[in-house]
Amino acid sequence: MFQRAILHLDLDCFFVSVECLHNPALKGKPVLIGGHSRRGVVASCSYEARVFGVHAAMPMMKALKLCPNAIVVKGRMDSYSEHSKMVKAVVKAEAPLFEQASIDEFNLDLTGMDKYFGAWKWSNELRQKIIKETGLPISMGLSSNKMVSKVAAGLAKPNGSRLVEAGAEKLFLAPLDIDKLPGIGRQTGKKLRYMGIHKIGALSELSLQFLQKKFGEKYGLWLHKKSNGVDDSPIVPFHLQKSMSKERTFHEDTLDADLLRNRLTRMVMDLTFELRRKKKMTGCIHIKVRYFDFDTYTQQRSIPFTSSDKILIRQAHELFDQLFCRRMVRLLGVGFSHLIDGHHQMDLFDETLEDIRLMEALDKVRGQYGMSAVLRASVLRR
């Protein structure tokens, strides 16, 4: 019997699976989800495409060289969101306590269920119900904690299930490559391999003192606990949104400052509309500029809490002017953080009542007809 029973659900190749529901002819074929342009990036790919070495976040041009016969689908985030909500609705109706870890992952706390149904039996029944009601393949892992269950679900793919008995967590992880441990990034993995550590089992045998000396007190402790299969993180029913951002990679590197400011204006407008729709305000804005040689610079500024187009566009332009140094730009980004609940209040120094009324009227039009229904003239000119 588990002291804790944590179930991890992971929708297989989620974006591709949704596209296959819309177009069954895609099933069993190498499919790439992402932009068609030569600057596009693979957002997701089918297992048939992965055989050729394709993976998510790979440049689309490189992916098509590896897999020339792949079918490229632009992708529809609104459709993926709707199907994610369908899965969430099934989970919510059945699970005593759960959290949505991402658009295609869920964690459920089934502790104590062994007394009634058996957590493993119940989990399999829930998985079959999700498959039946949504048509989407889903893998699952069940163990005593979130981290081990996530690894187990990954090993169960595609469309399978994996149980790790309580007390067997360290034994289960030991033969796996260190890359399988969630949270180990490229640089840490490279450093560990340089030290001769390739398997999680070998990492677990290193002393806590040694790991803290090599990786710092906090991260060393994290590596020690995770490699030994220890994870006491709780299931959190919901997460407060702390930030939001947008980025734009240009088809061609550009030196046109007016074009860049106009794109920045559009991204800020999109984000401020989202802020007001969610009844939130931001207290910090940051700008990212990536040049043609991939040099990337960021600048941020704390500001009085606001959700005003006018104020945030001005702040964004000022930060951009500090970063822009007359070099060819590849990517431009903007983000808001330090979000709080609240309605926008007029800034007596920056806005007029007409500004507020105009913003409210524009939001009403955008809410009904979409963001492109009303744009600033400066954006339309470009």
Buried (B, 14 or more C-beta within 10 A) or exposed (E): EBEBBBBBBBBBBBBBBBBBBEEEEBBEBBBBBBBEEEBBBBBBBBBBBBEBEBEBEBBBEEBBEBBEEBBBBEBBEEBBEEBBEBBBEBBEEBBEEBBBBEBBBBBBBBBEBBEEEBBBEBBBEBBEBBBEEBEBBBBBBBBBBBBBBBBBBBBBBEBBBBBBBBEBBBEBBBEBEBBBBEEBEEEBBEBBEEEEBBBBBBBBEBEBEEBBEBBEEEBBBBBBBBBBBBBEEEBEEEEEEEEBEBEBBBEEBBEEEEBBBBBBBBBBBBBBBBBBEEEBBBBBBBBBBBBBEEEEEEBEEEBEBBBBBBBBBEBBBEBBEEBBEEEEBBBBBBBBBBBEEEEBBBBEEEBEEEBBEBBEEBBEEBEEEEBEEBBBEEBEEE
